[in-house]
């Protein structure tokens, strides 16, 4: 997807932004593979939260932006 995005000129990019918002910012996010694997082990997809023992945790938008090192989501 990143290669396709980079090939587009300004007009298709702007159209994409109008339809999908800031989603393209995620193409530039560097993912820490070790952190991702560790977090994935605790993710409960049925409840959309992390389970650590008896504690359920739902990250805030601010936490997601910090984890993803992305100023916008």
MOPAC internal coordinates of N, CA, C and O (Angstrom, degrees):
PM7 1SCF
backbone

  N    0.0000 0     0.00 0     0.00 0    0    0    0
  C    1.4380 1     0.00 0     0.00 0    1    0    0
  C    1.5207 1   110.42 1     0.00 0    2    1    0
  O    1.2310 1   120.82 1   141.67 1    3    2    1
  N    1.3336 1   116.03 1   -38.33 1    3    2    1
  C    1.4673 1   119.21 1  -179.56 1    5    3    2
  C    1.5219 1   110.66 1   -61.22 1    6    5    3
  O    1.2310 1   119.99 1   138.79 1    7    6    5
  N    1.3304 1   117.63 1   -41.21 1    7    6    5
  C    1.4628 1   121.27 1   179.29 1    9    7    6
  C    1.5264 1   111.19 1   -63.29 1   10    9    7
  O    1.2310 1   120.43 1   138.59 1   11   10    9
  N    1.3230 1   116.78 1   -41.41 1   11   10    9
  C    1.4685 1   120.85 1   178.14 1   13   11   10
  C    1.5198 1   109.60 1   -63.96 1   14   13   11
  O    1.2310 1   120.52 1   133.70 1   15   14   13
  N    1.3306 1   116.61 1   -46.30 1   15   14   13
  C    1.4623 1   121.33 1  -179.68 1   17   15   14
  C    1.5324 1   110.67 1   -58.43 1   18   17   15
  O    1.2310 1   120.50 1   137.11 1   19   18   17
  N    1.3179 1   116.64 1   -42.89 1   19   18   17
  C    1.4649 1   121.19 1  -178.39 1   21   19   18
  C    1.5307 1   112.31 1   -67.65 1   22   21   19
  O    1.2310 1   120.00 1   154.52 1   23   22   21
  N    1.3245 1   117.61 1   -25.48 1   23   22   21
  C    1.4648 1   121.16 1   179.66 1   25   23   22
  C    1.5241 1   112.68 1   -79.98 1   26   25   23
  O    1.2310 1   119.96 1   157.09 1   27   26   25
  N    1.3204 1   117.68 1   -22.91 1   27   26   25
  C    1.4600 1   120.88 1  -178.83 1   29   27   26
  C    1.5187 1   110.40 1   -72.70 1   30   29   27
  O    1.2310 1   121.03 1   -32.33 1   31   30   29
  N    1.3280 1   115.63 1   147.67 1   31   30   29
  C    1.4566 1   118.82 1   173.09 1   33   31   30
  C    1.5296 1   109.40 1   -88.71 1   34   33   31
  O    1.2310 1   119.72 1    10.97 1   35   34   33
  N    1.2912 1   118.14 1  -169.03 1   35   34   33
  C    1.4627 1   122.62 1  -171.55 1   37   35   34
  C    1.5343 1   113.76 1   -64.06 1   38   37   35
  O    1.2310 1   119.56 1   141.50 1   39   38   37
  N    1.3329 1   118.45 1   -38.50 1   39   38   37
  C    1.4656 1   120.77 1  -175.28 1   41   39   38
  C    1.5329 1   113.42 1   -62.76 1   42   41   39
  O    1.2310 1   119.00 1   128.08 1   43   42   41
  N    1.3435 1   119.51 1   -51.92 1   43   42   41
  C    1.4708 1   118.52 1   177.26 1   45   43   42
  C    1.5314 1   112.56 1   -63.11 1   46   45   43
  O    1.2310 1   120.57 1   144.85 1   47   46   45
  N    1.3390 1   116.52 1   -35.15 1   47   46   45
  C    1.4645 1   119.38 1   178.15 1   49   47   46
  C    1.5221 1   110.88 1   -61.63 1   50   49   47
  O    1.2310 1   120.53 1   134.48 1   51   50   49
  N    1.3234 1   116.58 1   -45.52 1   51   50   49
  C    1.4638 1   120.31 1  -179.70 1   53   51   50
  C    1.5272 1   111.18 1   -64.90 1   54   53   51
  O    1.2310 1   120.21 1   140.84 1   55   54   53
  N    1.3095 1   117.21 1   -39.16 1   55   54   53
  C    1.4654 1   121.20 1   177.36 1   57   55   54
  C    1.5242 1   110.41 1   -62.11 1   58   57   55
  O    1.2310 1   120.88 1   137.98 1   59   58   57
  N    1.3252 1   115.93 1   -42.02 1   59   58   57
  C    1.4634 1   120.50 1   177.95 1   61   59   58
  C    1.5243 1   110.31 1   -62.44 1   62   61   59
  O    1.2310 1   120.29 1   134.52 1   63   62   61
  N    1.3418 1   117.05 1   -45.48 1   63   62   61
  C    1.4658 1   121.17 1   177.80 1   65   63   62
  C    1.5263 1   111.24 1   -58.25 1   66   65   63
  O    1.2310 1   120.52 1   138.52 1   67   66   65
  N    1.3251 1   116.61 1   -41.48 1   67   66   65
  C    1.4737 1   120.22 1  -179.42 1   69   67   66
  C    1.5254 1   111.37 1   -63.03 1   70   69   67
  O    1.2310 1   120.52 1   143.35 1   71   70   69
  N    1.3270 1   116.62 1   -36.65 1   71   70   69
  C    1.4660 1   120.36 1  -177.17 1   73   71   70
  C    1.5242 1   114.10 1   -86.32 1   74   73   71
  O    1.2310 1   120.29 1   147.34 1   75   74   73
  N    1.3376 1   117.06 1   -32.66 1   75   74   73
  C    1.4648 1   119.94 1  -171.89 1   77   75   74
  C    1.5250 1   114.47 1  -122.98 1   78   77   75
  O    1.2310 1   119.97 1  -175.46 1   79   78   77
  N    1.3125 1   117.67 1     4.54 1   79   78   77
  C    1.4638 1   120.18 1   177.15 1   81   79   78
  C    1.5167 1   112.50 1    68.61 1   82   81   79
  O    1.2310 1   120.82 1    40.19 1   83   82   81
  N    1.3201 1   116.04 1  -139.81 1   83   82   81
  C    1.4617 1   122.56 1  -173.65 1   85   83   82
  C    1.5273 1   114.02 1   -86.05 1   86   85   83
  O    1.2310 1   119.70 1  -165.73 1   87   86   85
  N    1.2984 1   118.17 1    14.27 1   87   86   85
  C    1.4640 1   122.15 1  -179.46 1   89   87   86
  C    1.5341 1   113.50 1   -51.72 1   90   89   87
  O    1.2310 1   118.68 1   141.54 1   91   90   89
  N    1.3406 1   120.12 1   -38.46 1   91   90   89
  C    1.4731 1   119.27 1  -179.78 1   93   91   90
  C    1.5249 1   114.46 1   -60.74 1   94   93   91
  O    1.2310 1   119.55 1   158.04 1   95   94   93
  N    1.3257 1   118.46 1   -21.96 1   95   94   93
  C    1.4633 1   120.01 1   177.06 1   97   95   94
  C    1.5310 1   111.15 1   -59.15 1   98   97   95
  O    1.2310 1   120.29 1   151.64 1   99   98   97
  N    1.3143 1   117.06 1   -28.36 1   99   98   97
  C    1.4640 1   120.28 1  -179.51 1  101   99   98
  C    1.5286 1   112.36 1   -67.53 1  102  101   99
  O    1.2310 1   120.17 1   161.12 1  103  102  101
  N    1.3391 1   117.28 1   -18.88 1  103  102  101
  C    1.4639 1   120.18 1   178.56 1  105  103  102
  C    1.5234 1   111.69 1   -67.55 1  106  105  103
  O    1.2310 1   120.23 1   157.03 1  107  106  105
  N    1.3274 1   117.18 1   -22.97 1  107  106  105
  C    1.4654 1   121.51 1  -177.47 1  109  107  106
  C    1.5220 1   113.46 1   -98.97 1  110  109  107
  O    1.2310 1   120.24 1  -176.28 1  111  110  109
  N    1.3109 1   117.14 1     3.72 1  111  110  109
  C    1.4635 1   120.78 1  -177.64 1  113  111  110
  C    1.5258 1   109.73 1   -76.86 1  114  113  111
  O    1.2310 1   120.96 1   -51.61 1  115  114  113
  N    1.3094 1   115.78 1   128.39 1  115  114  113
  C    1.4630 1   121.26 1   175.02 1  117  115  114
  C    1.5324 1   107.52 1   -87.40 1  118  117  115
  O    1.2310 1   120.41 1   -57.12 1  119  118  117
  N    1.3112 1   116.83 1   122.88 1  119  118  117
  C    1.4592 1   121.49 1  -176.56 1  121  119  118
  C    1.5250 1   109.71 1   -98.66 1  122  121  119
  O    1.2310 1   120.88 1   -52.75 1  123  122  121
  N    1.3182 1   115.91 1   127.25 1  123  122  121
  C    1.4648 1   121.40 1   174.23 1  125  123  122
  C    1.5305 1   106.54 1   -80.01 1  126  125  123
  O    1.2310 1   120.24 1   -74.19 1  127  126  125
  N    1.3163 1   117.15 1   105.81 1  127  126  125
  C    1.4681 1   121.88 1  -174.02 1  129  127  126
  C    1.5238 1   112.58 1   -60.37 1  130  129  127
  O    1.2310 1   120.22 1   141.50 1  131  130  129
  N    1.3209 1   117.18 1   -38.50 1  131  130  129
  C    1.4642 1   120.21 1  -179.16 1  133  131  130
  C    1.5294 1   110.79 1   -68.10 1  134  133  131
  O    1.2310 1   120.52 1   137.20 1  135  134  133
  N    1.3259 1   116.62 1   -42.80 1  135  134  133
  C    1.4611 1   120.55 1   177.60 1  137  135  134
  C    1.5227 1   110.37 1   -63.76 1  138  137  135
  O    1.2310 1   120.58 1   136.94 1  139  138  137
  N    1.3242 1   116.49 1   -43.06 1  139  138  137
  C    1.4587 1   120.99 1  -179.64 1  141  139  138
  C    1.5276 1   111.29 1   -60.93 1  142  141  139
  O    1.2310 1   120.45 1   134.91 1  143  142  141
  N    1.3298 1   116.75 1   -45.09 1  143  142  141
  C    1.4732 1   120.47 1   178.91 1  145  143  142
  C    1.5224 1   111.50 1   -63.38 1  146  145  143
  O    1.2310 1   120.75 1   139.30 1  147  146  145
  N    1.3273 1   116.17 1   -40.70 1  147  146  145
  C    1.4675 1   119.92 1   179.65 1  149  147  146
  C    1.5234 1   110.66 1   -65.20 1  150  149  147
  O    1.2310 1   120.31 1   134.69 1  151  150  149
  N    1.3284 1   117.01 1   -45.31 1  151  150  149
  C    1.4633 1   119.97 1  -179.78 1  153  151  150
  C    1.5257 1   111.90 1   -66.80 1  154  153  151
  O    1.2310 1   120.40 1   143.54 1  155  154  153
  N    1.3284 1   116.85 1   -36.46 1  155  154  153
  C    1.4648 1   120.58 1  -178.59 1  157  155  154
  C    1.5233 1   112.05 1   -61.09 1  158  157  155
  O    1.2310 1   120.07 1   150.13 1  159  158  157
  N    1.3203 1   117.46 1   -29.87 1  159  158  157
  C    1.4648 1   120.69 1   179.49 1  161  159  158
  C    1.5238 1   112.18 1   -65.94 1  162  161  159
  O    1.2310 1   120.38 1   154.36 1  163  162  161
  N    1.3202 1   116.88 1   -25.64 1  163  162  161
  C    1.4619 1   120.77 1  -175.93 1  165  163  162
  C    1.5249 1   113.01 1  -103.59 1  166  165  163
  O    1.2310 1   119.96 1   179.14 1  167  166  165
  N    1.3367 1   117.68 1    -0.86 1  167  166  165
  C    1.4590 1   121.00 1  -177.15 1  169  167  166
  C    1.5219 1   110.93 1   -77.42 1  170  169  167
  O    1.2310 1   120.47 1   -49.47 1  171  170  169
  N    1.3237 1   116.70 1   130.53 1  171  170  169
  C    1.4590 1   122.97 1   177.02 1  173  171  170
  C    1.5241 1   106.99 1  -107.43 1  174  173  171
  O    1.2310 1   120.19 1   -78.28 1  175  174  173
  N    1.3189 1   117.24 1   101.72 1  175  174  173
  C    1.4645 1   120.78 1  -175.41 1  177  175  174
  C    1.5248 1   112.63 1   -69.04 1  178  177  175
  O    1.2310 1   119.68 1   153.47 1  179  178  177
  N    1.3220 1   118.21 1   -26.53 1  179  178  177
  C    1.4626 1   120.69 1   178.87 1  181  179  178
  C    1.5271 1   111.37 1   -64.91 1  182  181  179
  O    1.2310 1   120.39 1   144.57 1  183  182  181
  N    1.3426 1   116.86 1   -35.43 1  183  182  181
  C    1.4639 1   121.45 1  -178.20 1  185  183  182
  C    1.5258 1   113.25 1  -109.64 1  186  185  183
  O    1.2310 1   120.22 1   179.60 1  187  186  185
  N    1.3302 1   117.19 1    -0.40 1  187  186  185
  C    1.4722 1   122.64 1  -179.12 1  189  187  186
  C    1.5201 1   112.19 1    52.72 1  190  189  187
  O    1.2310 1   121.17 1  -129.63 1  191  190  189
  N    1.3168 1   115.36 1    50.37 1  191  190  189
  C    1.4643 1   120.60 1   177.70 1  193  191  190
  C    1.5258 1   109.10 1  -152.81 1  194  193  191
  O    1.2310 1   121.31 1    -9.43 1  195  194  193
  N    1.3236 1   115.10 1   170.57 1  195  194  193
  C    1.4629 1   120.96 1   175.37 1  197  195  194
  C    1.5166 1   108.65 1   -94.85 1  198  197  195
  O    1.2310 1   120.26 1   -40.30 1  199  198  197
  N    1.3372 1   117.11 1   139.70 1  199  198  197
  C    1.4576 1   122.29 1   176.03 1  201  199  198
  C    1.5211 1   109.16 1  -112.96 1  202  201  199
  O    1.2310 1   121.01 1   -61.19 1  203  202  201
  N    1.3287 1   115.68 1   118.81 1  203  202  201
  C    1.4633 1   122.06 1   175.58 1  205  203  202
  C    1.5179 1   106.76 1  -119.47 1  206  205  203
  O    1.2310 1   120.66 1   -85.37 1  207  206  205
  N    1.3234 1   116.35 1    94.63 1  207  206  205
  C    1.4572 1   119.95 1  -175.27 1  209  207  206
  C    1.5202 1   109.67 1    65.47 1  210  209  207
  O    1.2310 1   120.53 1    60.15 1  211  210  209
  N    1.3315 1   116.60 1  -119.85 1  211  210  209
  C    1.4631 1   121.25 1   179.65 1  213  211  210
  C    1.5250 1   112.04 1   -98.06 1  214  213  211
  O    1.2310 1   120.45 1  -169.94 1  215  214  213
  N    1.3202 1   116.74 1    10.06 1  215  214  213
  C    1.4665 1   121.32 1  -177.60 1  217  215  214
  C    1.5232 1   109.61 1  -107.37 1  218  217  215
  O    1.2310 1   120.71 1   -52.10 1  219  218  217
  N    1.3302 1   116.25 1   127.90 1  219  218  217
  C    1.4612 1   122.01 1   174.08 1  221  219  218
  C    1.5221 1   108.13 1  -100.76 1  222  221  219
  O    1.2310 1   120.88 1   -44.54 1  223  222  221
  N    1.3102 1   115.92 1   135.46 1  223  222  221
  C    1.4549 1   120.89 1  -175.20 1  225  223  222
  C    1.5231 1   109.71 1  -130.83 1  226  225  223
  O    1.2310 1   120.93 1   -50.31 1  227  226  225
  N    1.3254 1   115.83 1   129.69 1  227  226  225
  C    1.4571 1   121.78 1   176.53 1  229  227  226
  C    1.5214 1   107.72 1  -121.07 1  230  229  227
  O    1.2310 1   119.95 1   -67.09 1  231  230  229
  N    1.3334 1   117.70 1   112.91 1  231  230  229
  C    1.4653 1   119.35 1  -179.63 1  233  231  230
  C    1.5286 1   112.11 1   -65.76 1  234  233  231
  O    1.2310 1   121.26 1   -33.81 1  235  234  233
  N    1.3236 1   115.20 1   146.19 1  235  234  233
  C    1.4622 1   120.86 1   175.01 1  237  235  234
  C    1.5239 1   109.01 1   -81.83 1  238  237  235
  O    1.2310 1   120.54 1   -11.06 1  239  238  237
  N    1.3152 1   116.57 1   168.94 1  239  238  237
  C    1.4613 1   120.71 1   177.02 1  241  239  238
  C    1.5214 1   110.07 1   -58.10 1  242  241  239
  O    1.2310 1   120.49 1   140.83 1  243  242  241
  N    1.3331 1   116.68 1   -39.17 1  243  242  241
  C    1.4612 1   120.80 1   179.42 1  245  243  242
  C    1.5279 1   111.11 1   -61.62 1  246  245  243
  O    1.2310 1   120.33 1   140.33 1  247  246  245
  N    1.3203 1   116.97 1   -39.67 1  247  246  245
  C    1.4648 1   120.50 1   178.92 1  249  247  246
  C    1.5273 1   110.87 1   -67.54 1  250  249  247
  O    1.2310 1   120.38 1   139.54 1  251  250  249
  N    1.3466 1   116.89 1   -40.46 1  251  250  249
  C    1.4595 1   119.65 1   177.41 1  253  251  250
  C    1.5239 1   110.78 1   -60.64 1  254  253  251
  O    1.2310 1   120.25 1   135.49 1  255  254  253
  N    1.3310 1   117.14 1   -44.51 1  255  254  253
  C    1.4650 1   119.50 1  -179.57 1  257  255  254
  C    1.5224 1   110.89 1   -63.05 1  258  257  255
  O    1.2310 1   120.00 1   144.90 1  259  258  257
  N    1.3255 1   117.61 1   -35.10 1  259  258  257
  C    1.4653 1   120.75 1   177.63 1  261  259  258
  C    1.5244 1   110.82 1   -70.52 1  262  261  259
  O    1.2310 1   120.11 1   133.71 1  263  262  261
  N    1.3261 1   117.40 1   -46.29 1  263  262  261
  C    1.4639 1   120.94 1  -179.99 1  265  263  262
  C    1.5243 1   111.92 1   -62.35 1  266  265  263
  O    1.2310 1   120.96 1   142.08 1  267  266  265
  N    1.3280 1   115.78 1   -37.92 1  267  266  265
  C    1.4582 1   120.35 1  -178.42 1  269  267  266
  C    1.5249 1   113.01 1   -86.54 1  270  269  267
  O    1.2310 1   121.00 1   174.24 1  271  270  269
  N    1.3332 1   115.69 1    -5.76 1  271  270  269
  C    1.4719 1   121.12 1  -176.24 1  273  271  270
  C    1.5153 1   110.19 1    52.77 1  274  273  271
  O    1.2310 1   121.33 1  -132.60 1  275  274  273
  N    1.3125 1   115.06 1    47.40 1  275  274  273
  C    1.4597 1   121.82 1  -176.01 1  277  275  274
  C    1.5269 1   108.22 1  -132.09 1  278  277  275
  O    1.2310 1   119.18 1   -58.06 1  279  278  277
  N    1.3344 1   119.18 1   121.94 1  279  278  277
  C    1.4622 1   120.42 1  -176.97 1  281  279  278
  C    1.5182 1   114.07 1   -68.80 1  282  281  279
  O    1.2310 1   120.13 1   157.84 1  283  282  281
  N    1.3294 1   117.35 1   -22.16 1  283  282  281
  C    1.4637 1   121.02 1  -179.20 1  285  283  282
  C    1.5156 1   109.74 1  -130.28 1  286  285  283
  O    1.2310 1   121.29 1   -30.67 1  287  286  285
  N    1.3276 1   115.15 1   149.33 1  287  286  285
  C    1.4680 1   120.32 1   170.85 1  289  287  286
  C    1.5031 1   106.47 1  -131.96 1  290  289  287
  O    1.2310 1   120.10 1   180.00 1  291  290  289

